[in-house]
Amino acid sequence: MGDKLPAERRLTEMFQVSRSVVREALSYLENTGVITTTQGKGAYLNESNMDTLLDSFFFLWQINGGKIEDMMSLRIMFESSAIEEIVKQVDMEEMETIQTLLIESKTAHTMEEYRKFDMLFHKQLLKATKNPLFIQMTNMINSYFFETEYIQLSPEEYQQVIREHQSIIEAIQNKDPELAKKLLNNHIKRAKL
């Protein structure tokens, strides 16, 4: 938790509003995940977290007839933009973590394991940007994509996915953002839904 908010009485004085207005505002902030209130302790700001906001956005997108092609396009935009940043600061520790993940991903034998390792690769790749806000946004987009669409892969297609992941990482390590972006775009567009 973050900073403690002033007491209700202090907020009524600061904003010159009634206590019921302050309580309603605090209730709204708690329901939207901005603050956490604890009986007897007060209200505290939560850490920056966009999950609630993005979850609402994606829910509305889905019930308003959102198309998976739009989600895929959004993934490409976000992940491609991350490549430049990742290449600028190639962190060998992050690259080793991804390489270890790629080795582990070769042990997958079920569709559920294929999906898990594919999603983990993309999350770990985006973590290499070291930008917490960007990581939250892209993780939410990827999670939503993988939760709403069931990607079907044969064992041979999954091995191709692993090779594509490896090629993307090699391009990043070779500091070739254009090749990495091209490989990433082709990889995401090839998703078999």
Phi, psi and omega per residue, in radians:
M1 nan 2.746 -3.115
G2 -1.777 -2.482 -3.078
D3 -1.164 2.607 3.096
K4 -1.483 2.392 3.072
L5 -1.395 2.709 3.056
P6 -1.062 2.775 3.111
A7 -1.114 2.759 -3.126
E8 -0.922 -0.774 -3.118
R9 -1.038 -0.746 -3.140
R10 -1.148 -0.686 3.127
L11 -1.126 -0.675 3.115
T12 -1.112 -0.642 3.113
E13 -1.231 -0.760 -3.100
M14 -1.075 -0.764 -3.046
F15 -1.760 -0.037 3.125
Q16 0.905 0.920 3.105
V17 -2.277 2.942 -3.138
S18 -1.303 2.843 3.136
R19 -1.109 -0.603 3.139
S20 -1.133 -0.622 3.096
V21 -1.142 -0.765 3.126
V22 -1.091 -0.774 -3.137
R23 -1.101 -0.716 3.113
E24 -1.108 -0.736 3.126
A25 -1.123 -0.762 3.127
L26 -1.124 -0.682 3.105
S27 -1.081 -0.750 3.115
Y28 -1.092 -0.793 3.139
L29 -1.087 -0.640 3.110
E30 -1.227 -0.747 3.139
N31 -1.120 -0.483 3.132
T32 -1.645 0.078 3.044
G33 1.439 0.189 -3.120
V34 -1.366 -0.642 -3.132
I35 -2.286 2.880 2.996
T36 -2.201 2.267 3.100
T37 -1.938 2.456 3.115
T38 -2.229 2.236 -3.130
Q39 -0.943 2.213 3.095
G40 1.465 -0.229 -3.116
K41 -1.961 -0.471 3.130
G42 1.880 -2.884 -3.085
A43 -1.935 2.403 -3.127
Y44 -2.214 2.489 3.047
L45 -1.202 2.404 3.043
N46 -1.439 2.810 3.050
E47 -1.111 2.691 3.109
S48 -0.975 2.093 -3.124
N49 -2.627 2.058 -3.079
M50 -1.611 -0.028 -3.042
D51 -0.941 -0.813 -3.095
T52 -1.086 -0.817 -3.139
L53 -1.082 -0.855 -3.120
L54 -1.164 -0.634 3.118
D55 -1.076 -0.741 3.090
S56 -1.107 -0.752 3.133
F57 -1.041 -0.846 -3.105
F58 -1.201 -0.576 3.077
F59 -1.090 -0.820 3.113
L60 -1.102 -0.697 3.110
W61 -1.023 -0.781 -3.088
Q62 -1.187 -0.789 -3.091
I63 -1.275 -0.275 3.075
N64 -1.663 0.383 3.035
G65 1.421 0.486 3.120
G66 -0.988 2.497 -3.119
K67 -1.817 2.496 -3.124
I68 -1.082 -0.492 3.110
E69 -1.091 -0.619 3.092
D70 -1.147 -0.724 3.125
M71 -1.115 -0.728 3.140
M72 -1.116 -0.730 3.112
S73 -1.090 -0.708 3.109
L74 -1.122 -0.745 3.092
R75 -1.029 -0.803 -3.120
I76 -1.059 -0.780 -3.141
M77 -1.049 -0.846 -3.097
F78 -1.182 -0.853 -3.073
E79 -1.187 -0.627 3.100
S80 -1.140 -0.720 3.135
S81 -1.147 -0.482 3.129
A82 -1.230 -0.526 -3.070
I83 -0.976 -0.825 -3.130
E84 -0.956 -0.817 -3.111
E85 -1.147 -0.719 -3.127
I86 -1.131 -0.758 -3.130
V87 -1.115 -0.663 -3.141
K88 -1.040 -0.645 -3.021
Q89 -2.110 0.579 -3.072
V90 -0.650 1.955 -3.140
D91 -1.750 1.958 -3.051
M92 -1.072 -0.568 3.111
E93 -1.129 -0.751 3.090
E94 -1.100 -0.739 -3.130
M95 -1.119 -0.670 3.102
E96 -1.139 -0.675 3.107
T97 -1.088 -0.742 3.130
I98 -1.176 -0.706 3.108
Q99 -1.065 -0.719 3.095
T100 -1.091 -0.736 3.102
L101 -1.069 -0.716 3.125
L102 -1.107 -0.684 3.100
I103 -1.123 -0.801 3.122
E104 -1.092 -0.616 -3.083
S105 -1.128 -0.355 3.119
K106 -1.247 -0.238 -3.137
T107 -1.528 -0.088 -3.106
A108 -1.156 2.438 -3.130
H109 -2.252 -0.224 -3.116
T110 -2.051 2.819 3.126
M111 -1.035 -0.681 3.129
E112 -1.095 -0.732 3.107
E113 -1.179 -0.657 3.101
Y114 -1.009 -0.871 -3.109
R115 -1.094 -0.748 -3.120
K116 -1.042 -0.851 -3.099
F117 -1.214 -0.607 3.101
D118 -1.113 -0.809 3.140
M119 -1.138 -0.728 3.124
L120 -1.069 -0.672 3.118
F121 -1.040 -0.862 -3.094
H122 -1.142 -0.681 3.108
K123 -1.127 -0.770 -3.122
Q124 -1.165 -0.660 3.110
L125 -1.061 -0.833 -3.103
L126 -1.216 -0.456 3.075
K127 -1.098 -0.475 -3.122
A128 -1.182 -0.170 3.061
T129 -1.249 -0.431 -3.114
K130 1.085 0.412 3.114
N131 -1.920 1.814 -3.030
P132 -0.986 -0.698 -3.138
L133 -1.160 -0.785 3.116
F134 -1.087 -0.737 -3.137
I135 -1.071 -0.774 3.109
Q136 -1.043 -0.829 -3.096
M137 -1.106 -0.853 -3.072
T138 -1.225 -0.610 3.084
N139 -1.084 -0.703 3.133
M140 -1.136 -0.760 3.133
I141 -1.084 -0.828 -3.136
N142 -1.130 -0.750 3.134
S143 -1.067 -0.767 -3.139
Y144 -1.105 -0.739 3.120
F145 -1.031 -0.859 -3.085
F146 -1.248 -0.469 3.119
E147 -1.374 -0.592 -3.055
T148 -1.555 -0.393 -3.115
E149 -2.116 2.288 3.128
Y150 -1.680 1.869 -3.121
I151 -1.431 2.181 3.139
Q152 -1.744 2.187 3.123
L153 -2.359 2.430 2.986
S154 -1.416 2.874 3.087
P155 -0.985 -0.652 3.135
E156 -1.174 -0.718 3.118
E157 -1.156 -0.622 3.113
Y158 -1.152 -0.691 3.089
Q159 -1.078 -0.617 3.071
Q160 -1.133 -0.686 3.094
V161 -1.036 -0.779 3.123
I162 -1.062 -0.759 3.123
R163 -1.093 -0.685 3.114
E164 -1.138 -0.739 3.088
H165 -1.034 -0.780 -3.137
Q166 -1.074 -0.737 3.139
S167 -1.117 -0.669 3.121
I168 -1.100 -0.810 -3.132
I169 -1.122 -0.718 3.120
E170 -1.082 -0.711 3.115
A171 -1.115 -0.675 3.099
I172 -1.139 -0.817 -3.135
Q173 -1.099 -0.534 3.103
N174 -1.480 0.097 3.124
K175 0.972 0.803 3.111
D176 -2.065 1.425 -3.057
P177 -1.113 -0.598 -3.123
E178 -1.121 -0.785 3.112
L179 -1.149 -0.749 3.139
A180 -1.041 -0.756 3.131
K181 -1.132 -0.744 3.136
K182 -1.078 -0.795 3.130
L183 -1.110 -0.731 3.136
L184 -1.122 -0.803 3.127
N185 -1.036 -0.809 3.134
N186 -1.106 -0.687 -3.132
H187 -1.079 -0.849 -3.115
I188 -1.186 -0.723 -3.135
K189 -1.133 -0.451 -3.127
R190 -1.391 -0.083 -3.118
A191 -0.918 2.239 -3.087
K192 -1.682 1.808 -3.055
L193 -1.730 nan nan
